[in-house]
Amino acid sequence: MFKKILSALAVLACSASGTAFAQDFGADAQSPDANPNKTPAVAETSGGLEDIVVTATRREERLQDVPVAVTAITNAALGGAGVGILRELTLVVPGFQGGRNSGVNQPTIRGVGSSGVGMADEANVATYIDGVYHPFSFTSSLDLVEIERIEVLRGPQGTVFGRNATGGLVNVITPDPSFTTKGRVEARFGRMRNDANEIDLRTYVTGGLNDKIAMDFAGLYRDNGGFITDLVRGGGLGDSRMFNVRSKLLFEPSETARIILMANYVDHESSVNTVRPYGSNTAAATIPGVILPKGPWEASLTEVPISNYEQVTINLHTAFDLGSVSLQTTTGYIDNNGKQFTDSDASNILLGQIPFDTSGKSFSQEVRLLSTGRGRFKWIAGLYFFKLDAGFENIQLQNSAGPGQPVTVTRLDPSSKVKSYAAFGEGTYEVIDSLFLTAGGRYTEETRRFTTLRNLVPLPFGRAKASFNKWTYRVALRYNFADSANVYASYGTGFKSGVFNELGVLGTATRPETIKAAEIGLKADPLSWLRTNLSIYRYKYNDLQVQARDAAGVSYILQNAANAEIYGGELEVTAAVTKDLNLRGALVYTHAEYTSFPAAQGFVPRPTGGNQVVPSDASGNHMIRAPRHTINLGFDWGRDVGSGRLQIVGNLFHSARVYYDFLNLASQKPYTTLSGEMSWTSPNEAWRFSIWAKNITNEAYVQTLRPGALGTDAIFERPRQVGLGAAYRF
């Protein structure tokens, strides 16, 4: 098997020799999850490559020394690649797919991802912001207002990041306040089809209030116009408006203590869940009066879709240097409220639609104790508590046989509660010089409670309860065979507890899903200007939790999909060719298939429109949102021009076919997208002016396909965007 992977990677490597994508790693690491005696995040080597310091193991370590496949990207690199929200990390992170089901974000890493749409059905690719777990998929799109870097860990993280991270995790790290007064103001203006404008205004300012207290403020206002032609009412759909403000207060009472309080508010209004039939597959296709879209960015819906939410987040981080150990705590509180309206048949004929409200609150508390000595043994131990209270309010499952026919409304009011406790520990011991052994484990106990009303009447099961517990672990061996090269091997497990179907009427939870993962990797800088990282892995994935539309085409079923096998590899290359030119490339091969899935919810297109729901055996089929291969390529070129500096950044992403249903009948064919930016920075780096473009070739490709009895609908990614930007730093 590994021979196949190596052969595939070799072919990909040969086909992409010399091409790559550049990242700017010039930010300081100030994560409160790190040791209070912080080290620089970046240290440039003699050849121009940069050492990146990450907190992937809950302590600051060089990226090249961490025996985990992890990609770290800074704010500047994201902007140059056209990445504005977490879902768009697909363009720059190997093995990452930013899937979405209408307004629900469903990230996938190496084929492992969630298809759940419940408020308490958390994704199995975990999202953290400054070390705080964010459980709500409806509100994890997250415009990147002001960040320091994003770390994406691939593979199950069953120890220090253990909660629902069977596929991996995304950790967004924002800058901490500085005692030096500085700031930035930036404005971007863009245009799309339909004369839709994009306005992006943001600011960041920080400074010391006295010698022990510092504060910062980050603000974002983004307004994207409706680029999807509304064939019913005229005008545009697909618009979104985001208002986001965040502030941190840093208190350093002594050289050994560090306390950070953060508050964040987000107000998001949009119609990003605008769907259109995939092809012309809607049950309304033959009904008189139907309007069928012809182009990818057209829609014909009964009503204007809605995907709105408000979110309040409050975090508290503390770190105390106790000599040979560091005591750290992370407290997080999140409050969400949302409103959704989704069309189930993707047409202007009322056959099915779902309006509903959402609400959810979560609280998490983590306490960690880390060693800080310079001996051969480094360790971390911690306790974790998590509580969630969430649900839907007034879900209206609306069905009709067509114009003039009565509308049947079924109302659901489900709610879920979750409590989870965990204890974890991990240690790394240098057995002999340059040979490091890492071992860790996590024990989790979790209880879920579920209740629902159907047409305001409690169901017979009343309140359902399910409890789960699990040990997960990870071991890794790393050998530094040169000053700038190491090889590692690891084996680990991951776990996601069983969940209830919040859109169903049964009081039975699914079985937990588990994963066992083996990985070998090579991280090496063979030349002073060249970095190559290779990872090869194999997963045994059991009891996958999958969700699909029910036979009525409006609500959803939730089931365990038996087993899957995933194996593959990733090759990342970074080259600092000259002081002015950086190249980077990532080549990914993924073999992901269901080895046993005998009762999959299958959707077979009808000649007259819509799908016949047929329980089918999907064993041997490709897993959803797991393309066989992807390629990320790009460059970053700069040159001093006059008294300023000219810079050009380009990024190319190519994906093989992506399947979106268990029978592999609905898919996005292979596609390629290109983005770029050209900028000029003034001599004192105070001013920066830019010209940018996203999806330069105007590629029409989907971000999701949703098969159901009433048809298969699609949401397309945005068409070509071009624009101007200006920023002032002080």
N, C-alpha and C positions, 0 to 999 in steps of 0.2 A: 504494500500500500504506500509506504513512504517513498518507494522508488517512483511511483506514479506522481506523487506530489512534487518531488525534486525535479522530475522531468518537465512537469508543467511549468514550474517556476523558472527552470533554465530557459525554456522556450520564451516565456514572457520577458525574462531578463535580456535575452539576446535581442528581442524585438524592440526593446526600449533603451538600448545602451546609449548613455550620454544624455538622456533627457530626464528632467526631474522638476520638482516644485520647491520653491524656496520658502523658508519660514524666518520671521524675525523673532529672535528669542531675547530681545533686549528689555526684560522687565525684572524687577526685584521681587524675590519671593518673600511675602510677609504673611503667610498663612498662619492663623492662630492655632492651627493644628500642629504646627511645628514647634521646635525648641525655641524658647524666648530668646536665646542667644543665636539670632538668625545668621545664616550664611548667605552669600550672594547667590541669586538664582542662576546667574550666567557668569562664566569665566572663559574668555576667549583663549583658544590655544594658539600656538605659534603659527599654525597653518591656516587660521581663519575659521576653523570649525569652533563651535561653541559648546561648552558643557552646560547641560540644562539640569537644574535641580528641581525635583518634583517631590510631592508628598503622597505618592501612590501607596506607600506602606505606612502612612500616618506619621512619618518622620521625614525630615529632609534628607534626600539621597540623590546622587547623580543618576540621571536617567539611564545612563549606560551601565550602571551597577545594579539596577533593580532586575531581579530574575522574573520579570513579568513583561508581557507584550503591552506596551503603553505608548501612546502618542500624546505629546504635549504641544499645544499651539497657542501662540500669544495673540493679543488683540490686533496688532498690526498685520499679522499673517492672515487672520480671519477677514479683515477688511479688504486686503488685496485679492483674496480668493472669492469675494462676493458672498461671504457667509454672514448673515444677519441674525439668524435664529438657530437654536440647537438642531432642529431637524435638518438644516442644510450642512451639517458636519459630514454628510454623505460625500460632499465634494472633496474633502481633504483628509478624512480619517480612514485608513485601510480597514476593510471588513465591516464598516458601519453603514446601516441603512436607516434613514430617518422616515420610517413609515408613518402613516396616519389613517385613521378611519373617521372621516368627517372632521369633527373637532377634537378627536382623541389622538394624542401622539403615541405611537407604538414603535419605538426604536428597536432595531435588531442588530446584534453583533455576532458575526460568524454563524448566521442562521438561527441564532437563539433570540427569540423575541416574543412578546405577548400580543395576543389578538383580543384581549378582554376590553370591554367598554364600560365596566362598572366603576363607580366612584371608589369602592373599596377593593377593586381588583387591580392591584398595583402591578406595574410593568416589571418584567424580570430583567430588564436592563435598568439599573437604578440610576436616578438622577440626584446628585448632591450639589448644593451651593454652599461654598465655604464650609464643607464638612457636615452640613445639615441635610438630612434625607427629605426629599420632596416626593410624596406618594401619589399625587393626583395627576393622572394622565390628561385630564381635561384642561389643566392649566400649566403644562410643562413645555409649552412652545418656547416661551422665554426669549424675548428680544434681549440681545446682549448689550445692555446699556453701557457699562464700563467694567471691563474685566482685565485681569492680569494675565490669565492663561486658562486654558481648558485642558484637563487631563482625561483621556479616554483609555480605560483599562479593558483589555480584551480577555475573555475567559472568566470562569466563575471565581468570585471573590468571597470565599466561604469563611474568612477569618476576620480581619480587622474591618472590612466593609462587607458584612455578611447578609444584610437584609435584602432579599429579593434581587440578588445580583448573580443569578445563574448564568446570564449571558455576559455580564461585565457591568461597567458603570461609567457614567459621565460625571466628572467633578469640575464644577465651575468655580474658579477662584477669583475673587474680586480684590482690588487693592485695598490695603488698610490705610488709615489716615497717616499723613506725614507731618512732622513738626516744621518742615520747610513749606512756606506758602507757595503754591503753584496751582495751575489749573489749565483748562482747555475749553474752548467753545467751538462747536463744529456745526456746519449746515450742509446738507446734501439735497439736491433736487434732481429728480429723474422723470423720464417719460416712458410710457408703454403704449401698446395699441389702444384704440378707443379714446385717444387723447387723455388717458388716465395719468395723473401726476403722482409722484412719490415725493413726499416732503419728510426729511429726517433732521430733527434739531436735537442736539444733545450738549450737555455741559458737565464738567467735573471740576470741582475746586476743593482744595484741602489745605490745612495749615494748623499751626499750634495755637491753642488758646492760652496756654502758659507752658512752663517747662515740663509738665507732667501730663497734660491733657491735649489731645489733638482731635480734629474733627474733619469730616469730609461730607460732600454732597454730590450726588450724581443724578442727573435728570435727563429724561428722554421723551420726546414727542415725535411719533411717526404716524403719518397718514398716507396710506396707499389707496389710490383711486380704483374704481371698479373697471378692471380690464376685460371682464367677461361680458359680452353683449347680452342684454336681457331682451329676448325675442317676444316677451309678453307685454311688458310695461315700458320698454325702452330704457335707455340709460345703461348703467353698468352694474355688475355684481362682482363678488370676489374682493371687495374693498375691506380694509381693516384700519382701525385707529387704535394706537397704543399710547398710553400715558403712564410713565414709570418714574418714580422718585425713590431714592435710597440714600440713607445717611448712616454713617458709622461714627461712634464716639470711642476714642482710644484713651485709656487711663493707664499710665505706667507709674505707680506710686514708688517703685524702686527698680533697681537694675534686675531684680529677680522676679518681678511680677508684671503681668500684662493682662489687661481686661478690655474686651471690646464688646460694645453693645451696638446692634444693627437693627434698623427698621426699614422696611421696604413696602411700597404700595404700588399696585398695578391695576389699571383700569383698561380693559380691552373690549372693543366693540368691533364686530366684523360679520361678513357673510362669506368667510373662507370655506364654509361647508357647502358651497354651490356645486352641485353635481350635474352631470349630463349623461345620457345613455352611452354606454360603451358600444361603439358602432351605432346601431339603432335598436339595441336590445332593451326594450321596455314593453311591459304588458299593455301599454296604451298605444302601441305603434299602429294598430288597425282601427282605433276608435275615431270616429269623425270629430274633427276639430283639433286633433292633436297637432302640435308644432314640433317637428323634429330638428334639432340642431344639425348643421352641416359641418361646421368647423370646430376645432378643439376648444376654442375660447368663446363658445356660445352656450346659452342655457335657456330652457323653457320650463319654468316651474310654476306650481300653483300659487305659491306665495314666496316672498323674499326670505331666504334662509337667514338664520340668526345663530351666531356663536359668540356669546358675550360672557365675560366673567370679571369679577373683582377679586383681588388677592391681597391680604395683609400678612406680612411675615415679620417676626421679631426673633432675633437670635442673640444669644449671649455666649461669648467665648472667654475662657480664662486660662492662663498658663502661669505656673509658679515653679521656679527653679529651686529645688530643695537640695542642691548639691549634686549627689550622684544620680538623682532621679528628677524627673519633671512631672508635675501633676497638672493635668489638663482636663477641662470640662467643656462640653458643647451642649447648649440648650436651644431647642428650636420650637417655635409655635407658628402654625400656618392656619389661616382662616380663608376659605374660598366660598364664593357664591357665584352661580352662573345661570345662564338662560340659553337654551338651544331650541332651534326649530329646523328639522331635517325632512326633506322630501324622500320618500321611500321608492317611488317609481320613476323619478327623474324626468317628469313631464308636467305639462300644464293641465293634465287631467287628474282629478283627485281620486287616486286609487289607494294611496297610503302615505301617511305622514306622521311625524312624531314631534310634538312640542313638549318640552319639559324644563323643569328647573333643577339645579343641582346645588348642594351645599356640603361642605366638609370642613372639619377641623382636625388637626393633628398636633400632637405634642411629643417631643422626643428629648431624652436626656442621656448623655453619654459621659462617663468618667474614665479617664485613661491615666495610667502610670507608665512612664517611659524611662528606660535607662539613658543616661547621658555620658557615661564614662567612655574612656578610650580603649578599654580592654577588648579581648577577643569575643566577648559575649554581649550582644545587644538584645533587648527584649522590650515588649509592650504587653500590658494586660489591661483589661477594661470591663466595664459593666454597661449595659444598654437597656433602656426602657422606651417603648413606643406605644402610643395610644392614638386611635383614630375613631372618629364618629362622623359618618358620612351617609349620603343617600340621595335619592331622587325625590322630587316633589311634583305631584300632579303630572305624571307621565300619561299622555293621551295617545294610545295606539289607535289611530284613525284609519278605517278601511271603508272603501266604497267600490261598487261594481262599475261605476262610471257616471257620466253626466245624467242628472235627473234621478239618480238612485240614492237611497238613504245612506247616510254616513254612520257606520257603527263605531262607537267610541268605547274602548276599554281603558279604564283608569287604573294605574298602579302607583303605589306610594311605598317604595321599599326603603329600608334603612339598615345600616350595618355598623357594628362596633368591633374594633380589633384591639386586643392588648397583647403585647409581645415583650418578653424578657430574654436577655441574652448575656452570656459571659464569654469572653474571648481572651486569647493570649497567643503571642507569636514571638519566637526568638531566633536569632541568627548567631551561629557560633563558627568562628574561624578555626576549623579542625587542625589544619596545618597552614603554613603561609600560603595565601592565595586560594585556599579551598574553603568555601563557606557552605554551611548546612543551615537551612531555614525550615522550621517546623512550627505549625500553629493549628489551633482548633477553636471552634465556636459551638456553644450549646444554646439552642433556641427553644423556648416554650411559647406557644402562641394560641390564643383563644379567639374565635370569631363567633359573633352572634348576628342573627339575621331575622328580620321580620318584614312583612309586607301586607298591604291592603289591596284587595282587588275590588274596584268600584266601591271603595270606602268600607269594605267588609273584610275582617281578618280571615286569613285562610286557615284551614283545619289544623295545620301543624303549629299554629301560634308563633312561638319564638323558637327558632332553631339555633343550635349551638354545636360547634365542632372545635376540638382541641388537637393540637399537633405539637410534636417535639422532635428535634433532630440534632445529631452531632454532624458538623461539617469540618473538614480539615484540609490542610495543604502542606506539602513537603516540597522542598526545592534544594537542589545542589548546584552551586555555581563555582566554576574554576576560572580564575584569571590567568590565562596562559601567556599573557603579555601585559605590558603597562596599559595598553589601550585596547585590549581584546579579552573577551570571556565567552565561555560556553555554559549553558545552564540546562537543566532538566527539572521538570516539576510535575507533580500529580496532585490534583485537588478535587474537591466536591462542592456542589452547590445545592440549594434547597429553596423551594417556594412552597408555602403551606397551601393546603386546599382552600378553595374559595367558593362562595355561594353565587349563583346566578341572580343578580339583582333585577334583571329584566325577565325573570321566569317566575313560576308559581310553585316551585318545589323547595322543600326544606332540607335538601341533601347537598352537602358540599362535595366538590371534586376531590380526588386524591391529590396529595402533594406531588409536585414534579421535582425530579432530582436529576443531577448531571454529574458524571465522572469525567474528568478531563486530564489527559496526558499531553505534555508539551515539551519540546526541546527547542533551544534557541541559540543563536550566535549573535553577539554584539561586538563589532570590531571597527576600529579606525585603521585600516591597512596603510593609509598614507596620511600625511598631516592635513590634507585637504579633503579626504574622502571618508565617509562613514557608511557602513553597510550593516543592516540588522535583518536577520532571518529568523523566522519562527515557523515551526511545523507542529501541528496539533491533531489530536483525535478525541472526540467526545462520544460518550454513551449517554444518551438522553432518554429518560424514561418518564412515562405518564404526563406527556405534554398537555398543558391546559390550553384548549383552543376554543374559539367562539365563532359562531356563524349565524346567519339569519335563519329564522324558523320557516316552516312551510307556508305561513301566511305572508311572509316577506316583510314584516314590520318589526317584530321583536327578534330576540336572539336566543339561541341555545348555547350551553356551555358544557363541554365534555372533555374527558381525557383521551388523547390521541395515541394511546399505547406508546410505541417507542420510535426513536429515530437514531440515525448514525450520521455523524458529521466529522469530516476530516479535511485538512487543507493546509495552506501555508501562506505566509506573507513575506515579501521582500521589500525593504525600504532602503533607499539610497539617498544620501545627501552629499553634495559636492560643492565646496567653496572654491570654484575654479580659479577665480581671481578675487581681489578685494572688492571688485565691482559686480561680480557675477556669481550668483548662487543658484544651484539646480537641485531639484528634489523629485523623487519618483517613488511610487508605491505600487506593487504588483501583487494581486491577491487571487488565490485559487481556493474555491470552496466547493466541496462535495457534501451536499446536505439532502438526505432523503428519509422519508418515513419507511422504516423497516417493517413496521406492523401498525396498520391503521384500518382495521376491517370494517368499521361502521362510520366512515366519514360522511359529513353532510355534503352531498354532491349537488351541483346545479348544472343541468343540461339544457341548453337553449332550445326554446320552442320555435317552430317556423313562423308563428304569428306574433312572437314577442314574449318576453318573460322567460322564466326558466322552470323546468320541471325539477322538483326536489326529489332526488333519488339517493337513498343511503347506499354508499359504494365502498369498495375496498380500494383505499388509496395507497396501499403498501407498495413501495418501490417508486413512488412519485417524488418529484422535487418538493422540498419544503418551500413554503411561501416566503417571499421577501429575502431570498437567498440566492442571488445571481452566481453563476458558476465562476465567473471571473470579473474583476474590475481593475481599472488602471487609473491612477492619479499622476499627472505630470505637470510640471510647471517651472517657472524661472522667476528670478528677481534680479534685475539689472539696474545699476545706477551709475551716474557719472556726474562729476562736477561741471556745471555749465555756467560760465560767467561767475557770478558771485554766489550762486545757489547750487542746488543739486537736483538733477533730473532722475526720476526713477520710473521704471516700467515693470509691472508685475503681470504675469499671465498664469492661468490655471486651466487645465483640461481634465475632464473626468469622463471615463467610458465605462459603461456597464453592459454585461451580457443580459440575456433575457431574464426578466423578473416575473415570477408566477405569484398570483394573488388568490388562488383557490386550490383546494386539496386535489382536485382532479386534473389540474394543470390545463384548464380550458381558457382561463382568463389570464392574460399576461401582457406585459409591456415588452415590446421587441427591443433588441439592443439599441442603445442610444449613446450619443456623445454630446457633452455640453462644454462650452468655453466661456470663460470670463476673464476680465483684465482691467487694469487701471494704470494710468499714466499720471504722474504727479511732479510738482516742482516745489521744493522747500527753500525758504529764504536762508541767507547765510547764518543768521543767529537762530535758525530753526523755530522762529516765532510763527511764521506764516507757512501754510501748506495749501496749495491749490491742486485740484485733481479733475481728471476726466475718467469716467468709469463706465463699464458695460457688463451686464450679466446676460447669460444665454445669448451670446453674440450671434450664433447661427439660427436663432429663433426655433430651436428644436421643440417640437410638441411631444412631450412625454408626461406620463401620469405620475402622481405621487401616491395614488391608491386606486384600486379597483374593488368594488363591493358587489359580489354576486348575491342574488336573492330571488325569491319566487317572482317578484314583480319586475325583474330585469337585473342587468348588471350595469352599475353606474360608475363613473370615473370623475376624479378631480385632477385636472391638469396642472402641472407646474406653470409658473408665470412665463409669459413670452419674453422676448428681448426687452431689456431695460437699458437705457443710456442716460447718463446724467453728469452733473458737475458737483464739485464739492469744494468747500473752503473751511479751513480750521486755523484757529489762533491759539497759541500756547503762551502762558505767562508764568 
